[in-house]
Structure formats: structure tokens, C-alpha cells
């Protein structure tokens, strides 16, 4: 697989949200508007790129039995740096909205999954591009989802009023049930486009196999510990 494919894979074919269904907690919780989605996405991009690069550089010197704890320490270091940078430079309203979800990037399935499934097996350049592509795919999905919810809720986008005559806020799109409904529409649209493209090629659409959260094998930590 070439470098361009490493980068573009996360944008569409293996989009973390719309295909792999990873990181659902921040996806549904922080996307009440486009600004929050963009802020969360940018923070995740920084962690993904940094942790993928470092994990790829140290992959050959980390003992296999302790690789997961080492990866978590690396990721936690970047999360701490991103959290401090956001507290220093991001608008206070954005920090308040994202809250605990920035520190929780440490256990985000996207970050841990890419560290175990890709960065630990490939060279630094490919790992960096993979982290950047996955991060941008995550950011785009969050921003668009947040923008749709914000527009349907109040007629605004990036907290700028688009429809000035819209004075009454609609609560459903910005509430938890609305998040599930709108995300479900996104997933249906994604599947429809993939199926349609496959039909045009004369093929049967088969969703990516083995790419869910179980692919990172983090659930086997207990078993690995017992065996060791």
C-alpha cells in the first residue's frame, strides 16, 4: 500500500466514525455545534499523529508483553500536552464544552487501536500519515455532524446565525436522542454511497472486515497478563 493510501484510508474507506464506529462517546457528546466538533477533532489529530510517530519509532525496543502499558504512557503524554495547550490558547467556552473528553482521549479506541494495529507494525512515515488521515477523517465527521445538529437546532453554523429569523431553538437535534438519529442518517447515507459505488463497478459491497474496536486486541490485556 502506498503512502497516499495510508493517508486517504481514514478519510472515507475506513473513516473512524462512519465506517469503523469508533469514538462514539465524544462523537455523540460534544457535537452540539460545529465549533465543539472541530475543537475535539483537532485535539485528537494532535494526539494521533504524535503517538503514532513515537510508537513506530520505539516499536522494536518495547517488549511485547508490556507494549500496551507503554503505548498508553506515550498517548497519555501527548494528551497531557494537548490538554495544557488547549487550556492556554483555546477559548474558555470551548474548553468548558469539551471538558473531560480531552483527557479521555487516552482511552479513545481510535488512538489505541491505531497504535496497536498500525503504528506498532509500520515505519514512522507511514504511521504518521495513517494518524493524520484517521485524525482528519475523525475531525471532518465531528465537524459536519456538529454543524448539522447546530443548524437544525438554531439555524446557526460555527455559532454564527445563518437564518436570522430563526428565534426559537429546536431542542431535539442538540439533545442526546437527536445525536443518535442524525448519526444514524449519516451512517445510512455512507452505506448507501458505498453500495451504489460497488454496484456501478459490478461488485457486491462488503464492509471492511476485522476493523472494529476488537482489532486492537486491548480486550486481551487480562489474558496477556495471566499468560505472562
N, C-alpha and C positions, 0 to 999 in steps of 0.2 A: 504494500500500500504506500502511495507517495505522500509527500508532505502536505499537499493541498487537500487530499482526502482526510488526513489526520485532523486538519483544521475545520473542514466543512462538515464532517460527520455529525458533530454536535449541534450544528445549526438546524438540520432538518431530519436526516435519516435516523439518527439516534438522539434526537432532542431530549434532554433530561426530563422535561415536564410532559411534553405532548406525546412522546413515544415510550420512554422508559418509566414514566410516572414516579420519578424520584423527587425528593424535596417537597412533598405535598404540604407539610406543616407550614413553612414560610410562604409557600405559594398561595395558600388559602387565607393565611392570617394577615399578611402585610400588604396585599394588593388592593387595598381600598381605594387607592388612587395611583396614577402613573408615576408620580414622584417617589412614592414609597417603593414601588416595584423596581424602578431604576436604581435607587439607592441600595436596595438589598442585592440586586444583581451585580452592581459594580463591586461591592464588598466581597461577594462570592468569587468574582473573577480574580480579584487580587489574591485571595487565598488559594484558589485552584492553580493559578499559574505558578505562584511561589512554591507551594507544597509539591506539585508535580515535578518541578525542576529539581528541587533539593532531594526528593525521594529517589529520582532517577540517578542523581549523582552518587548517592550513598547505597544504592541497591545491592552492590556487590560486596559491601563490607558489613552489612547488617545480618546477623544470624537469623535464619528462617523462623526459629521458634519465638523470637521476640520482635518480629517485624511489625506486627500490628501496634503494640505499645509505642515503638519508635515512630511509626507513621503518625500516631495520634499526638505525640510530643511535637513533631515537626509542624503538623497542622495547627495545633494549639498556639505555637509561637507566632505563626502568621496571622491567626485570628486575633491574638492579643495586639499585634502591631496595627492591624486594620481597625480594630475597635478603638484604639487610642487615637489614630489618625482621624477617624470619624468624629470622635468626641472633641477633637481640637479644631477641625475645619468644617465639618458638616453643619448645616442649620440645626438649631436646637429642636425644632419641630420634627425634623427627620429622625434625629437620634431618639426622641421620645416615642415616635411611632414604631421604629424598628425594635427598640428596647432589647429584650432578652434574646431576640432572634439572631443578633450578630454574634454573641458568644456561642450560641448553639450551632453555628456553622461547623464547630469542631466535630460534631456527630452527624453532620449532614451526609446522607447516603451518597450524594453526588461526589463530594470531596473524598470521602473514604473509599468509595467504590472505584474512582479513577486512580487513586493511589495504589490500590491493590491489583486492580485489573489491568492497568496500562503502565503507569509510571514505573512500577517495580519490575517491568519486563522490557522496557524500551529505553533508547538513548535520550539524553537531555533535550535535544531539539524537538524530537517527535513528542516527547512528554509535554514540553512547553506549549507546542501547537495544539495538542489534544486538550490541555487545560484551558487554553484561550478559547478554542472553539466551543467546548462544553459550557464554559462560563458565559460566552456571548449568547449561545442558544438559550441558556437559563435566563439571562438578562432580558433578551428580546421577548421571551414568553411572559415573564413577570410584568414587563412594562406594558405590553399590549393588553394583557389581562387586566392590569390595574387601570389602564386608560379606558377600556370598555366599561368596567364597573363604575369608574368615576363619571364618565359621560352619561351613562344610563341613570345614574343616581342623582346628578345635579346639573347636567348639561355643561360641565367644565372639563378641561383637559390640562394636566400639569398645574392644577389649581388656578387656571385662568378661565374665566367664564366665556364659553363659546356661544351659548344661547342666553343672551341677557334677559330675555323674558321669562326664563325658567326660574321661578322663585321658590317653589315647593320641592323639597328634596324627597326623592323616592328611596325608601329605606331598603327594599329588597335587594337591589344589586350590590349594595355595600355591606350587607349582612352576611353571616355565615351560609345560610341556605342559598342566597344569591350567588355566592362564590362557587358552590358546588354546581349549580345549574349552568352558570356561564362557562366554567371549566369543562363541564360535560359537553356543551355545544362546541367548544374548541376541539375537544378530542374527537367528536363525531366528524367535524369538518376535516381534521387531519386524516382520519381513516378514509373518509370519502375521497380525498385528493389522492392518497396513496393507492387506493383500489382502482381509481379511474386511470391513473398513470400506468398501473400494471396491465389493465385491460387494453389500453392503447398499444402496449408492447406485445400483446398476445400472451400474457403471463397471468398467473394466479398470485395475488398479493399474499405474502406470508410475512407476518410481523417479525422483527428481529428476534432471534432465539438466544436464550441464555444471557440477556442483557438486563434483567431485573435486579432488584437490590440483593438477591441471593448470590449474584455473580461475584460479589466482592468477598464472599465466604466469611464475613465477620461473625455470622451466627455460629461458626465452628470454633470460636475462640475458646469456649469451655472445653470442647473436645480436645483441642490442641494442647491446652493446659494440662488436662488429665493425662494425655499420652506422653507428655514430656516429664 
